[in-house]
Amino acid sequence: MFKRYSITFWATVFVTVVCLSLVALDVWRSIDARSGQLQEMERLSANVARAMAQQADDTIKAADTSLADIVERIETEGQDGKVLVRVQKQMAAQVENLPQLVGLFVYDERGRWVVNSRGVQNQAYNNADREYFIYHRNHADRGPHVGNPVISRSTGKWIMPVSRRLNRADGSFGGVVLATLDIDYFRRFYQSFDVGNRGAVALVSNTGVLMLRQPFDSERVGGSMRDSELFRHYAALSGAARTGSAFLHSFHDGEVRLNSYRPLEHYPLFVSAALSREEMLERWRRDTFTRSVGVVVLAALIGFFGKRLVDQIRLRAQTEAALREARDALESANRTLERQAMQDGLTGLANRRQFDVTLGNEFSRATRHADTLAFIMIDVDYFKQYNDVYGHSAGDEVLRAVSKLIRALTPKRPGDLTARYGGEEIGILLPNTDIEGAQAVAERIRLAVEQLQMPHSGSPLGQVTLSSGVATMSPKRGVHAASMLVEAADKALYVAKSAGRNRVCLAPPVDG
């Protein structure tokens, strides 16, 4: 069986569930909004990284194409005066057409200028000590080489060297063809991206050299990033996995940023677009705080008024319970009074009032259904003499004992009634009972009292005995009255007393 809980319990559960649901929904929305914000920022940084990688790849490829053309012409046509004049014009045109180019240069095997886009020959400059020159001298690879950023000796600007090897006819090292890319060209492009006040973008070589970072710091250009969390994370990946995003601590300022990294398609470099996690979530925190305060206030108000409502419901329930208790007490008192009004106080049998009501009801029912109604009138023999000899208290005890016995021997059918008719007289109403049945009941009662052998010195019989008159009637509407049945039984009782008492006498049938 399920326990039936009160309305106050369910009201409390409802208010609690509503408040907790509001808070839980707000927490879920906040978590979902945070996830959405991070996903949005990840898409943004990934798009920035894609654009950066494409721009860097295209920028370097344009310069590399010029280098490949110059290498082919010099190796094919040689280095006589007319050839170099045509090469110099070609170089100048390329620099003019490509804004990212600072200059194009050709060096011999000793690092001396052979020809350049400026048309200036200054043998004072020697680049044999440069990283890219040493690389090509020691490697036979004919592909492009992106060197570490340096400050140009001719312009004093930060440049990114892109170079190719020149070979002699026998395949030996014959020099280097160099294109210098303007670092500021990349800076201007990177500045066009909105990565927030604390975001950063970077171009890094696969060997861990920082080519460029925005915000720009000239002291960090060309520095090593091999110990940075970004480089270690990137170097541990391979293939398609090298394109992705991760929250990493900055090597430069310790800021935790969402880094979207992507390699260049044709060159050993990668780019990183990094957005500050704190800055990304700043608006989310502000919105979450504002909304959460509103939700908490709303939940508190609902809880406050819900509690007031629950208190009112509880008070009402207590009041109703008190009223029900008072009503039940009143009904119990009324039933007690009614029982007392319908019950004889001495014997515990029905009193004369209840007998008259029941007699009327049963008489009407017998009339409707053409049934027989029997009545037994019982009287304690010589009861006045008993009171005179033993006292009224003893007489009351005799009445109580006789009444208890009669109540035990009387049928318990619906409609059967045993009542104290008056004084020492007791009446028994037996609906739907013929004269033989009523006589048997009366005789059984008489014998039971006789067997009690209660002493009675005032009686010729020497003990308490009973006399009974029995009458029956089949009532007919408009012919018989209920009082006729009682009168008939009373006359039969008179006959029994006249005949010597301690006997049952039957009344003749009552006819219409």
N, C-alpha and C positions, 0 to 999 in steps of 0.2 A: 504494500500500500504506500502510495506517495503521500508525503506529509503535506498538508494543506497550509501554505504560508499565508500570513496576514497581508492585507492591502498595504500596510506601512512597509513591510519587507519588500514587496514588489515595487513600491514607489521609490524606496531607497536604492534598490537595484537599478531601476530605470534612470534615476538622476546620476548615479555613479557611472553607469554605462555611457550615458550621453557625455558626461564630462571627460571620461577617459577616451571615448571615441574622438572627441574634438582634439584632445591633446595628441592622441595616436595619429590621427589624420594629419595634423600639423607637422608632426615629426616625419611622417612618411612623405609629405609634400616637400619638406625641407631637404630631406635626403635625396628625393627625386630631382628637386631643383638644383642641388649641388652637383649631382651626377650629370644633369643636363648642361649645367654651366661648364663643367670640365670637358664634356664631349664637344661643346661648341668651341671652347678655347683650343682643344686638340685639333679640331678641323681647321681653325684659323691658323694655328702655328704650322700645321702640315701644308696648308696652301702657301704660306709664306716660304717655307723650306723648298717647296716645289718650284716656286717662282725664282728663288735665289739660285737653286741648282741649275735651272734652265738658263738663266741670265749668265751665270759664270761659265757654263759649258759653251754657250754661244759666243761669249766674249773671247774666251781662250781659243775656240775653234777658228774664229775669224783671223786672229793673229797667227795661229798655227798654219792656216792655209797660205798666208803670205810667206811664212818661213819656208814651207815646202816648195813653193814656186821659186823662191830665191835660191835655195839649195840646188834644185834641178838645173836652173840656168847657169849658175857658176860651175857646177860639176860638168855640165855639158859644153859650155862655151869657153870656159877658162876665166882667167883673171887679167886679161890685157886691158889697156886703157879704154878702148871703145866699149867693151863689155861692161866694165865697171861704171862707165857713164850711164849706160842704159839701165843698169841695176839701180844706180843711185836715183834716177828719175822714177823708176818703178817704186822704190822705197818711199820717196817723198809723197808720191800719189797715194800710196797705201796709208801712210800716217795721216794725210789730209782727209782721207775718206773714212777712217776708223777713229772715232773720238777717244776710244780706250787706249790707243797706242801713244806712248810717249816718243818712241823711236824704234828704228830697225837698224841693226848693226851686223857687220861681218868682221870676224876676227881670224887672224891666221893662227898657225899652230903654236905661236909663241904668245898669243893673247894681245897682239897689236891690231889696231883698227886697219881694216882693208878698205872698207867703204861703209857709209851710214846714210841715213835718211836726211841728215842735215847738210851733207855735202862738205863737211869739215874734216880735215885730216890733222889729227893732233896725236903724234906718236908719244906724247907724254902720258897718255892714258894707256894703261895695260891692265887687262882683266884676267890675266892668267891665274890670279889668286881667287877668283870668284868660284863659288860652289858649283855653278852650272858648267863652268869651263873645265874644272877638275873632273866632273862627272863624265863629260863627253870624251875627254882625253883617256879616261880609264875604262870606258864602256863602248863597245862597238855598236850598241843599239842605235838604229836610225830613226826611232820614233821621237816624238816631242818629249821634252823634259820641262816640268814646271819646277823652277827652283824656289829657294827660300826668299822671302821679300827682303830687299836691301834698299839703302838710300843711294840713288843714282849719283855717280861721280861727276856726271856732266850737268845735271839739272838740280841736284840736291833734294829731289823729291823721292818719296817712298814709291817703289815700283815692284811689280811682280814679274820676274824674268821667265820667259818661255823661249826655249832654245832647241836647235837641232844640230846634229853633227855634220861637218863637212869632211868628205874623204878625198884623198888624192886618187889618181887613176889606179894606183896599185892597192887601194883599199886602206891605206894607212891614214892616220889622223891628219886632217888638213886644216882644222879650225872649227869655229862655231858661228852659226847664224843665230842672232838674238833679237827677240821682240820684247820690249819693256812695256808692261801694262801699268796704267796709272791707277794706283790704289784709291785715289780720290774718286775715280770713276765708279768703283764699287761702292764707296762710301755714300756717294750721292744717291745711288740706287737703293741702298739699304735704308737710308734716311726716309725714303718714301713710304716705308712700312710703319704702321701704327702698332707697336708692340708694347704700349704702355710706358709709364714712367720708369718702371724697373725691369723691363724686358731687355733682351739682347739678341743680336744675331751675329754669327761668326762663320768664317770660311777657314777650314783647317785642312792641312795636308794629311795624307794617309800615314805619314811618318810622325805625326803629332806636332807639327810646326803650325803656329797660329799665323795665318796669312793676313787676316783682318778681323776686327771685332768692332761692332757698333753697340754701345757707345765707344768711340775711338780713343785709344790710348797708345800714343806712339811708342811708349816704353815697352809695351807688351807685344807689338808687332814683331814677328820673327821669333818669338819666344817658344819654349817647349811646353806642350800640353800633355805630355805622355803620362804625367802623374795625376791628371785631372780625372774626375769620375766620368765625365762625358767621353773622353778618349778611351778609357779602359772599357766602358760599356760598349762603345762602337767597335773597338778592335776585337772584342769577344764574339762579335756577330760575323756572319758571312752570307753572301748571296743576297736574296730578296729580304732577308731579315735585317739587313743594314738600313732599311727604310722603316722608320717607326717613331715611337714617342715614349718618353720615360721621364719620371720626376727625378731630377738629379741635383746635387749640390754644386753650385758654381765654383769653379777653380779660382775665380777672381775675387768674389766678394762673399762667398758662402751662402748666397741666397738660394733657396729651393725653387727651381723653375721646371716648368714642363718643357722639355727639350724635344723638338721634332727634328730628326736628323735624316739626311738624304745624301747619297753619294752622287757625284757627277757621272754622267754616262760615259764620257770618253777620257777623263783625266783623273789622276790619283788624288782627288780632293773630295771633301764632303762639307756640307753646310749644316748649320744648326740654327733653328729659330726657337728662342727660349722665352716663355712668358712666366712672370712671377706668380707663384701659387698664391701668395698672400694678396697680391693685387687682383688676381683673377677672382678670388673668393670674397674680396672686400665688399662688393655690392651685394653678393649673396648673403653675407653675414648681416649687412645692414637691413636688407629686406626681411631676412629670417628673424632678426631681433624684433623688428617692428611688428611683423605678423604674429610672432610668438607671444609678444606682450599682449596684443589684442586677443589672441586665443585664450591665454591664461586669464585675462580679465573677464572675458566672456564665460569661461568655464567656472571662474570663481563666482560670478553673478548667478549663473545657473545653479551652482552648488549651494549658494546662500539662499536663494529663493526656493530651491528644491528642498533644502532642509526645513525652511519655514513651512512649506507645503506639507512635508512629511510630518512635522510636528503638529500641524493642524489636523492632519488625517489621524495621527496617533491620539490626539486629544479627543477628536470626534469619536474614534473607536472606543476610547476609554469611557467617554460619556455614554455612548450607546451600550457598552457593556454594563455600565452602572445602571442604566435605565432598564436593560433586560434583566439584570439581577433584581432590581426593585420590582419589576413586573412579575418575575417568577416568584419572588417572595410574596407579592400581593396575591398572585394566583394560588400559591400554596396556602396562604392564610384563608383565602376565599374557599378553597376546597376543604380546609380544616373546619371552617365555620359551617360550610354547607354539610360536611359530614356530621359535624356536631349537631347541626339543625335537624339532620335526618336520622340521627343515631341516638339510641337511649344510653344515657350516661352510666347507668348502673350495670346493665346486662351486656352492653356492646351490641345488642340487636337493633334492628331498625325501629324507629319510634312510630308513634301513631300517625304523624304527619306523612312520613314516607310510605307507610302502609296504605293510607288513603289514596296517595298519588299512584302507587303501583297498582292497587286494586282497580282504580279507574282505567288505567292504561290496559291492563290485562283483560278487564271486562270488555272493553271496546274491541280488543284484538280477537277475543273469543267470539264476540258477536259477528265480526267480519268474516272469520274463517269457520264459523259453526263448530267451534271446539268446546270441549268440556272444561269447566273451571271448578277446582275443588278448594275447600277451605276447612282448616282444622282449628278449632278453638280449644286451647288447653288451659286448665286452671289447677293450681296447687291446692290439694285438699287440706282443709282446716288450717289455712295459712294464717288467719287472724289469731287462732289459738296458739300457733307456733310463735308468733310475735309476742303474745302475752306471756308465754312460758319462758322463751329463750331471749327475748328482746329483739328490737328492730335490727340491730347490727347482725345478729345471727340470721334473721329473716332475709336480710340483703344477701348474705353469703349463700343461703339456700337458693335464692333466685339466680345468683350468678352461676352456681354449680349446675342448676337445672338448665339454664339458658345455654351454657357451654355444651352440655350433653345434647340438647335439642339441635344446636347449630351443627354439631358433628354428625348427627343422624339424619339431617334433612338433606334431600337431594340438592345438588348444586347446578341444576339446569338454569339456562337463562329464563328469567321471569319468576323462578322460585324465590320466595321471600319469607323470612322468619322475623317477626316483629313483636315487640312488647305492646300488647293492645291496651293494657291499662291495669294498674295494680299488680296482682299476681297472674293475670291472664296473658297468655302468649298465643299469637295467631300465626298459622302457617298457610301461605297461599301457594297453591300448586296448579299452574296452568296445564291444560291438556292432560288431565289426570281423571280417571273414573273413580267411582266410589270405592271399589275394591283396593285400588292403589293407595288412595288417601287413607283408608282404614288400616292398611298394612303399615304405613308410615306412623300413624298415631299409635298403633299397638306396639311397634318396635320401640318407640319413645317411652311409652308407659312402662314396658317391661324393664328397659334400661334404668329408669329412675327407681323402680322398685328394687332392682338388684343392687343399687347403691346402699340400700338399707341405712338411710340417714335417720337416726332416732327422732321420734316425735311423740312425746308423752301426752301431748294434748289431742292426739288422734286416736280413735278407737282401734286403728290398725297398728299403732305403735311405731310407725315410721312414715317418712314423707312419701306421698303417692300423688299421682296425677289422675285427673278425669278429663276426657276429651269428647267434644262433639264434632262430628264430621258431616259436611254437607257438600253436594255437588250440584252443578247447574249447567245447562246448555243455553246460554243467553240468546234471547230473540229481541231484535230491534223493536222498540216501542212497547214491549211486553214486560220485560224484566228490568229490575234496577239492581245495582251492585249491592245495595244494602240488604236486599232480600236474601243473598247468599250468606251474609254475616248473621242475619237474624235466624236463618235456618240452623246454622252451626251453633249459635248461642242457645237455641231451644233444645238441640240434641245434647249440649253440655248440661243443661238444666236437668234433662232426663237422667243423664249419667250420675249426677249428684244425688238426685232423688232415689236412684236405684241402689245407693250405698257407696258411691265413689269408687275410685281406683278401677275405672273401666272406660271403654270407648263405646259411645252410642252413635248410631247413624241417623241422620235426618231423612225423612221421606223425600223422594225426588221433588224438586220445585218445578211445577208445570206452569205453562203460560195461561 
